[in-house]
């Protein structure tokens, strides 16, 4: 997502450079074929012609470099997004396993997952279509079964589980 603005800027740069390159190429061709300003004519500034030619070639080269940058950046963004999705799935799986290991009822499990995701009790009540009192009671049951006293403690416990799981996986 962060790459989108640089990619837009690179594409805009390609457009601007393409316009400038086209201008220089037309100017070089006109200088070359002009009767009065031909590089073969001693009155023509050969240095001017060479500088314009070099500028044209340079601009075209930069356009190809920017196109390559866009391609690489797009591939890198796709790979990072895939890695992030895998990480999210892995963390979610480990957290769900941890909550399931606490012996929660299906409703308590859902409450625990929503608490971990950061929803407040009113939002959970609205999402589940249950009363706030029911959600409070189920959240309290989750905290008791997890032997914690708050959402922060539950989240900390789940994060420790995720870190322990990753350490076990990396040791294998």
NORZI-V948338 format. One record per backbone hydrogen bond with DSSP energy under -0.5 kcal/mol. CO is the residue of the C=O (numbers start at 1). NH is the residue of the N-H. Records with the same first field share a line. If there is no record, write none. Layout:
CO: NH, NH
//
This chain:
1: 4
2: 6
3: 7
4: 8
5: 9
6: 10
7: 11
8: 12
9: 13
10: 14
11: 15
12: 16
13: 17
14: 18
15: 19
16: 20
17: 21
18: 22
19: 23
20: 24
21: 25
22: 26
23: 27
24: 28
25: 29
26: 30
27: 31
28: 32
29: 33
30: 34
38: 41
41: 44
44: 46
45: 49
46: 50
47: 51
48: 52
49: 53
50: 54
51: 55
52: 56
53: 57
54: 58
55: 59
56: 60
57: 61
58: 62
59: 63
60: 64
61: 65
62: 66
63: 67
64: 68
65: 69
66: 70
67: 71
68: 72
69: 73
70: 74
71: 75
72: 76
73: 77
74: 78
75: 79
76: 80
77: 81
78: 82
79: 83
80: 84
81: 85
82: 86
83: 87
84: 88
85: 89
86: 90
87: 91
88: 92
89: 93
90: 94
91: 95
92: 96
93: 97
94: 98
95: 99
96: 100
97: 101
98: 102
99: 102, 104
100: 103
105: 109
106: 110
107: 111
108: 112
109: 113
110: 114
111: 115
112: 116
113: 117
114: 118, 119
115: 118
120: 124
121: 125
122: 126
123: 127
124: 128
125: 129, 130
131: 135
132: 136
133: 137
134: 138
135: 139
136: 140
137: 141
138: 142
139: 143
140: 144
141: 145
142: 146
143: 147, 148
144: 147
150: 154
151: 155
152: 156
153: 157
154: 158
155: 159
156: 160
157: 161
158: 162
159: 163
160: 164
161: 165
162: 166
163: 167
164: 168
165: 169
166: 170
167: 171
168: 172
//
